[in-house]
Amino acid sequence: MTDLELNRKIAIIFAADVVDYSVKMEENENSAIQALNQTREKVDPLIAKFKGRIFHTAGDSVMAEFKSPTDAVNCAVEIQKELIQRNQKVDLDERMNLRIGINMGDVIAQDDNLFGEGVNIAARLEAKAPSDGILISKNIYELVRSRTDHSFLNLGRQQVKKTSFQAYQVDFGFGKQKVLNRKTQFSFKPIIAVIPLLILILGAVIYFLDEPEQDFQPLDKKNLAFTIPDTPSITVAPFKSLVADSATNYLEKSIVDNIVSVLNGSPALFVVSIQTNEMFKELDPEVRKIAETAGVRYVLNGNYHVVGKDIRVTAQLNDALNGVILWSGKFDSPLDDLFSILDDISNTVFEEVHVEVAGKNRSEMAFFTNNSDYTEYLNCFEIFQYYTPDKNKQAEACVKDLSTLAQSTAPVKFLHGWIYWQRVFIGISTDPQTDISFARKVANKMMSEVNTGEPLVLHGWLDFLEGKYESVYQNALKAIETDPANSSIIPVAASLLRRVARYDEAKAAFAQTMRMNPSPPLYVLLELGFTLTALGEYDEAKAILEATLPRVAREGQIGNVLMDLAVVHMLEGNKEKAKSVCSQAKMQSASFNLDSLLAYESGTIDSTFLAKFSEAAKLACQ
C-alpha cells in the first residue's frame, strides 16, 4: 500500500498504562490480574461515557481515540480521581496507579486500529507522566486550556529518543505534581515574567477599545523611515550577549537568522531585516528606534547568556506603535544541543508572532505539525480570499498540491469545503446543488471531528445560500458561543448576523474581532461600516470607512468604500458631500459601476434598508 492509499487522519489519542505492573505480576500474579480487571471495570465505562473508543489493549495498557480534546482530558481526570479514591480503600499490593498521556496528531487507520506518530507521542507522554498524573501535548493544551476548570503546568520540551515535544501537566487537585529535573538549570535567578498581553488598538476604531498602559515609549510616526505597511510588519533585532565574549559572537547571527528564516515565508507577515544598521552597535537600542528605522509596528528583540556549557536565550515581542510588550519567552539548553534550542526558539516565535501580531488562531495552528505546512495552507487561504473565478480555481489547485499530512488537517479540509461554497456564492458553479452538497458533507464530517465553530459557520453560509435564515442566525450564535476567542471564526459569524439583519449582535461580534486581531481582514471593516450605517451610527461608520481608504487604495475595492461613504453622507442629509465623494470614487476606480457595487451589497434579507441604501447611492452617484 502506498502512502497515498493509507487511510490517514488527525486523531486525539489517549494512552494509559499501570505503573510498575510487571513488578506486581512478579510479586503476586493472581492479585495483580484481579486488581487490573477491577481497574478496567472503572476505566472502560468512563472512556465510553466521554465518547471515547478503545482501539488497542496490551496487558496493562489502554489506547483510546476521542472526538473532542476536552472530552479526552476530562475523561482522564475522572479516571485518575476514581482510581485514587479506589486505592485509598484497598491494600497496598492491590493498588493500581495509572499514567496517562494525551496527544492530537496524524495517525494511520487500519481496520479498527490506529498507528503512527500521533499514537507514538501519546505513548511517550504517558511514559513521562508521574504516577496518578496526566501529561498532554501542546496542541491539546491550546485547545482545552480555556474550556476546562483545570490548571496546567508547562514542563517545557521533552526528549524521548529522537522525538521532541512540549508537555503540560494537568493539575486536577489529586496525585503528585511533577517537576522535571532539567540538565540545563542555571545558578542565577530566573527573569521575572513580564506583563501579560495587553489589548491592542486598531487606529481608526479607537472608540471600541480602551487605551492600554505603556511598557515603554512608543514610536513617533514623524520619525518613521518608511510608512508602516497594512500587512502586520515586524523586524527581528540582533540578540545581544549579556556578557562580552568574542567566542560566542556567532550566536547573535545564528539566533536571528533562524527566526527570520521561518517568519519570511509567511504570507501573513511583512518581515524587514535591518541587522546591518549602525544603531545595532549599541548594546540595547530602544524598541521605538528600531521600529522607526525599519518602518514596522512590531519588534522582536532579546539577549542570550552563556554560563559554562549552557545557554539561556530570552526573547520579547513588542508592539512599538502602542508601547506594549505582547509576549516574552525564556529558553535554556546545553550549548552542545544548539540546533535544538534554535529550532525551539524559532518555532515558538513563529507561533506567538502569528497569534499576537497576525491575529491567527492558536488552536488552528495546533493542527499542523510543522511551520512549512501551515505556511503553505496560509498561501492557499490567501488565494481563496480574493473571491474571483480564477482565484477560486487556483485555491483548489493549491489545496491539492499540499502535502498528504497537511491535507488531512481540519483547517485544510474546511478550506476545501469553503472553496465549493464560494463557487456558488460568486456565481461560477455549474452545479450549485452538487457543490452545496459537497460543502455540507465537509461541515457534517468535521462536526464529529473538531470542537470548534467552523462547521457551524460553514453550515450557516450554506443555509444562507438556501434561504434558511433562522438556521443562519442560530448557527452564527452557536459558533460564537462555541469559539468565543477564535479570531478567524467570530468575524465570519458576524458577517452572517449582518446578512440576516441582526445588526446589534453583528456589531458586537465585529468589535470582538478587532480586539483579538489588530490587523483584521479588509472585509471585516467594510462589513462593520455597513452594519453601523444600518444602525444609523453614521459618525462611527464614517470613521471606519475613512480609516480603510489608504488600505483599499492599495488592495482594491476603493469604489466600494467611497460609494459606502457617499451613502452615509447622503443619509445624514449632506447631499453635496455625498456627490463629491462619489465623484472621487469614479475618478479613482476605473471600473466603477454603480449597479455592480450595489449588487455586492445586496446579500442581506433586510430589503427595507437595502432599498434605502440603494436610493441614497443613486442620488449620490447618478
N, C-alpha and C positions, 0 to 999 in steps of 0.2 A: 504494500500500500504506500503510495507516495504521500508527501507532506500535504499536498493539496487535497488528497482524498480523506485525510484524517478528520474526524469529527471534533473540531476544536471549539472551545467556548470559554468565556470568563465565568468562573465559579467561586463561591465563598466556601472555603474548606475549613472544617473543624476537625482537629486531631487531638485525641485524648489517650493517655497511657497511665498505667498504675506505677507508682514509684516503688522500686525495689521488689517487683513482683517475683522475679526469679529467685531472690533470696528467700521470700516467703514460701515459694514452692519447695525449696531445698529443706526448709525447716519443718514444714508440715503440709504436704501436698493436698491432702483432703480438706484441711481447714482453708487453705488458700483458694482452692477451686470453689468451695462453698461461699466464701466471702466475695469472690469475684462475681459469682452468679447473683448474689444479693445486691451487689453494686450495679450490675447491668439491669436489674429489675427497677432500679431508680433512674438510671441514665437513659435507657431506651425510650421510656414513655415521655420523658422531658424533651428529648430530641424531637419526637413526633408532635408533642404539644406546640413546639415553636416552629413547626412546618419544616423540620429537617428530614433528610433521608440518609440512613446509614448505607454506605456503599461498600464498606470493607471492614472486616474484623480479623484480627490475628492474635490469638491468645488473649492478652490483657489490653490490647489497643482497639480503638474505635475511630473510624474515619467517617465523617458525615458531610453532606452538602446542604447548604441553606440557600434560600432565595433572597433573604434580607440580611445584611450585616448586623443590623440592630437585633434581629431575632437570634442570630448566632451568638452574639455577646451576652444577651440576656439569658439565653439557654445555658451558656457556660457558667454564668454567675449562679443561676438556680441550682445547677448540678453541684457546684462546689459547696454551696450552702447546705444542701441536702446531705452531702457526704460528710461534711464537717460535723453536722448535728448527729448523724449516724455514728460516727467514730467516737463521739463523746459517750455513747451508750454501750459500747462493746469493749471486749478485752483488747489489749494491745496487739496480740497476734491476729486478730480478726479485722483490724482496721485496714481500709483501702484509701490511700491518698492519691488523688489524680493530679497530673499536669495537663494543661490544655493550651493548645496553640491555634490561632485562627488567622487565615490569610485569604486574600482575594487575588486570583491570578489566572493565567492561561492554563487550561487543562485539556487533556485528550479524553473523550468519552468512548468507551468500548464496552458494548453491552450495558451492564448496569454499573460498571466500574469506572473510576477516574484515575488518570495518571498525569505526570508532567510536572513542570516547575512549580505550578501553583500548589500542588499537593506536597511536593518536597519541602517548600518553605514553611508550610503549615506544620509539617512534622518536625522541622528544625526549631521552630518557635516553641513547640511543645517540649522538645528536648532541653531547651534553655529555661523553661518555666520552673519556678520553685514548686515545691510540694504544696498542694492545695491552691496553686496560683494559675493565672491566665495571662498569657502573652499574646498580643495582637500585632499585626504588621501595620506599617504606616498608612497604607491605603484604607484599611479597616478603621483605624483611628480617625482619619479625616472624615469618614462617612458617619461615624457614630458619636463623636465627641459632643455634638450639640443635641443629640437625640436620646441620650440616656442620662440617668442621675449619677452615674459612676464617675469617679475621677481617675486620672491616668498619670502614670509616671513614665517619663521619657528615659529609656535606658540607653539611648544612643544606638550607633550602628554595631551590629553583632557579626562576627565572622565565624562561619562553620565550614570547614574545608575551604572550597573556593567560592562559596556563596556569601555575599554580604547583604545584610538587610537591617532596616530600622525596626526596633522593637519597643513596644509600650506595654507596661504592666497595668492591668485593670485592678483598681483599688476598690473593693466592694465591702470592706469592713470586716472580712474574715481572713484567715490564713496568714502567711508570712510575707512581709514586704521584701522584695528582692532588690538589692542594690549591687550591681555587678562590680567586681573588682577590675579596675582598668590598669593596664600596664603603663598608661600614659598620664597618670596623675602628676600634677605639678606641685611643687612645695609651696608656691606662693598662693595667696588667697584668690578665689575666682572673682572675676569682674562682676560687679553688681548689675543685675538685669536692668535694661533701660525702660523708659516709659512705654506702656503698651501703645498699640496702633491708635492713632487719633483720627478723628473724622476729617476727610478730605473735602476741599471746596472746589466746585466747578464754577469758575469765574463769574459768568453772567447769571448764574442761577443761585446767587448767594442768599437769596431770600428763603431758600429751602433749608439752609444749614446754619449751624452755629459757628461762630468764629473759633478756631482751635487755639489752644495755648501754644506758644512757640518754644521750641527746644534750642533754637539758635537763630541768629539774624538771617532773615530770608534774603533772597537775591533782590537786586534792584534792576527792574526791567530796563531802565535807561542805560545800564552798563552791559547789557547783553551784546555779545559779539555777533550773534545771529538770532533771528526770530525763533522762538520755541515752536517746533512743529506741532501739528494737531495729533499725530500719532504719538503715543506715550514715548517720551525721549529720555535716554539715560546715558551716562558715561561712567566708566569704571576708572577711578583714580588709582595710581600706584599704591600698593600696600607697603608701608614703611616698617623697617625693623625698629623695635623699641630700644635696641642696643646696637651701637655702631659695630659692625663686624663684616669686613670685606669678604670673608669666607662664605657668608650667607647672602650676599647681594643678589645672587642669581634667583633667589626665591621671589623677590619683588616682581620680576618679569614673569616668572612661571605661574604665579597665582593669578595675575591679571590676565595673561594670555589665555589661560584655561577658561576663565569666566567669560571673557569676551567671545571666545570661540563658540560657546554654547548659546549665548544670547544673540549673536549675529544672525543666526539662521531663522529667527522667529519673525513672521510677518506682523506680529502684534507689537513689535518694538522698533524704535529708531535709535540705533546704538552709535554713539560718537566716540571715537578714540582720539585722545589728546595727550597721551603719555609723554610726548617729547616736549611739551610746553615748558617754558622756563620756570613757571610757578612751582613745578613739582620738584625743584631743587630745594624748596622749603621742606622742613621736616613734617609739618602738619598744616597744609594750606586750608583756609576756611572753605567750608562746603559751598557757601554762596559764591565765592570767587571761582571755584571750579565750574559751577553751573553757568555763571556769566560768561566764562571763557569758552565753554563748549556750546552754549546756546541750548541748554537742556533743562528740564524740570527736575529730573531725579539724578542723584549721585550715589554710587556705591563706593564706599571707601573702607579702609581698615588698616590693620597692622599685624605684625607677627613677632613672636618672641621665641628664640631658640634657647632652650635650657638643657645643656648636656646633649643627650641624644634624642631629645623630644622637642616638638614644636607646637606652639599654640597659635592659631590664627583667629583673629576677631574681625568680623565683617559687620557693616552697618549700612542700611538703606535709608536714604534721606529724601524728603520732599523739599527741595530748595525754594520752591515758589512760596510755600507756606511756613517754612522754617520748622518742620517737624520730622522726628525720627519715626519711620514706619516699622522697622524691624531691625533686630541685631542678632547675631549668632556667634557662637564660640566653638572652635574645632580643635581637638587635641589628637596628636598622633606621634608615633616614633618617626624620626627622620628617615629611617630606612624603609618606611612604608609611605613615602612621599606621594607616589602616584595615587594611592588610595585616598589620602586626605584631599588632594587636589580635585579628584572626582567627586568626593563628598561635598566639598565646598561649592563646586560648580553646579551640581545637581540641586543642592539646597537653594542656592541663589536663583537658579533658573525658575524654581517653583515659586519662591517668595516674590520675585520680580513680576512674574506673570499674574500672581494673585493681587499683590498690593499696588502695582503700577498699571498693568494692562487690564485689570478687572476680570481676569479669568477665574473660573470656578475651581476651587481646590479639589472637590470631590470628582469633577470631570477629569482632571489631570491624573487622579489616582488610578484611573482605568488603564493608563499607559505605563508600560514597564521601562520605557526609555524616552529620552528627550527627542530623539530623532523622529520616532513615530508620532509623537504629539505635535511636533513642528510641522510635519507633513500633513497631519489632519487639519491644523490651523490654515495651511495653504489651501486645502480643498474647501474649507468653510468660507474662507475669504472670497474665493471664486463664486461660490454659491450665493453670497450676499449681493452680487451685482443685479440679480433678478432680470436677466436678459436671456433670450433664447440661446445665444451662443455660449454664454457663461454657464447656463444650466447643463448643456451637453459637456462642457469642459469639466464641470464639477463632478458629473457622474464618471467620466473617464478618470479623473483624479482619484476618486474613491477606489476604482477598480485597480489602480496602479499601486495602492498602498500595500504594505506587507501583509501577509496572511495573519500575522499576530494582531496588527492594527485593525484589520477588517473584522476581527472577532470581538472588538471592544464595543461597549454600549454607545459611546458618542458617534462612532463611525456608522453603526447600524442605524442610529437615529438620523444621521445626515442623509443616508441613502433614502430613508422614508420621506424626509423633507424635500429632497430633490424631486421625487414623484409628486408630492403635493404641489410643489412650485410649478410644475408643468401645467397643472390645471389652473392654478391661481393666476398665472400670467398669460393664459390662453393659448398655449402651444401644444397642448395634449391632443393626440389623435384619437385617444380612447379614454375620456375622463373617468368613467366608472372603473375601468381596469386599474388606472393609476391610483385612484382613491382607495380601491380595494387593497392594492399593494401596501400603500402607506398605512392603512388600518391594520393590516396584518403585522407590520413592524411595531405599531403602537401597542397592539394587544399582546404580542410576544414579549415586549420589553416590560409591560406591566407586571409580568410574573418574574422578571429577572432583576429589576432595579427598583429601588425605593426612592425615586426622585419625581419631580414634577413634569419631566419632559414627555412621558407618554400622555399625560393629561392635556398639555398644551397642543400636542400634535393632534390628539382626538378633537380638541376644541376647534382648531383651524379646519379640520376635515368637516366637522359639524357646521362650521360657517359656510363652507362651500355647498353643503347640502341643505342649508336653510334651517338648521335645528338650533335656533337661537337661545332657547332656555338651556339646552345642553352646553352651548358655548359658554354661557355665563357660569354654570355650575362647574365645568371643567377648569375654567380660569381661576375661580375661587379655591378649588381643591388643590390646584398646582401651587398657588401662593401659600396655602396652609401647609402643604407637604414640604415645600422647599423655600422657606421664608428668607434664607440667606444666600440664595443662588442668583448671582447677578446675571446669569445667562437666561434663566427661566422667567424671572419676575417681569422683565420688560416685554417678553412675548405674551405673557398672560395679561399685562397691562394693555397691550395693543388689542387683544381680544375684548377686553372690557370696554375700550373706547369704541370698538366696532359695533357693540350691542348697546351703546349709549349709556353705559354705566360710568359716567364721567367722573364723579367724585372718587369712586374706587380706582378708576384708571389713573387719576392724578396722584393719588396716594402711592400707587404701585410704581409709577414713573419716578416720583420723588425718592422712593426707597431704592430704586435702581441707581440713581445718581449719588446716593450716599455710599453705595457699595463700589461704584465704578467711577473714578474721576474723569475717565475718557469714554463715555458711553457711545455706542454706535450712533451714527447720524440719525437713523430713523427714530430713535428714542426722543431726540429733541424736536423733530418735525411732528411726531405724533402728540407729544406733550403740548406743543404750540396749538395744534388743532383742538386738543382737549380743553385747554384754557380758554380758547376762543368760544367753544360751545358753552362753557360755563359763564361766559360774559366777563371773564377776568382779563380784560384787554391789556392793561399795563403789563401784567405778568407775561401774557402771550407775546407782546412786542419785545420784551426783554429777551425771551428765549429765542425768538426768530432772528432778532438783530445780532445776537451772540453767535448764531450759526453762519452768518454771511461770509466771514473770511474762510471758513471751512468749506462751505458749499462752492465757493468760487474756485477752489482747487479740486474738490471731489465731484463736482457736478451738482445738478438739482437746484441751481441758482434761480431758475424760473419758478419752481415750486415755492421756494421760500419767499421770494419777493411777491408772488401772487398772494400767498397766505398773509403776508404783512399788509398788502394793499387792502385785502378783505377786512382785516382788523381796523384799519383806519376808516374804511367806509362804514363799518358797523358802529364806530364811535361817532360818525357824523362828519368826519373830516374828509370830504369828497376831493378837495384839491390835493391834499397829501396822498390820498389813495391813488389818484390818477398819476401823480408824479412817480410814485413807487412802481406802478405797473409799467410806466414808460421805461424806467430803468430795467425792468425785467425783460422787456422786448429788445432793448439795446444790448444787454449782457448775455442773453440767451438766444443764439442764432436760430434755434429750433423751437422758439416759443410758440405754443399752440394752446389757446385757452381751453378748447374742448378736451384735448388730451390731458391737460393738467387737472381739469375738473373730474375727468374720468378716474384719475389717480386717487382723488379724494372721495370717490363715490362709494367706497367699500364700507358702508355703515347702514344700519337699519333705521337711523334717525332721519326720516325723509323730511321732516319739518325743518330741522336745522340745515340739512343739505340744500334744501330749496333756498333758504335764507342766505347761505354761504354762496351758492351759485349766482344768485341775483346780485349780491354785493360784488362778486368777481366780475360779472359782466358790466356793471355800472362803472367799475374802476378801469377795466381793460378794453372796453369796446368804444 
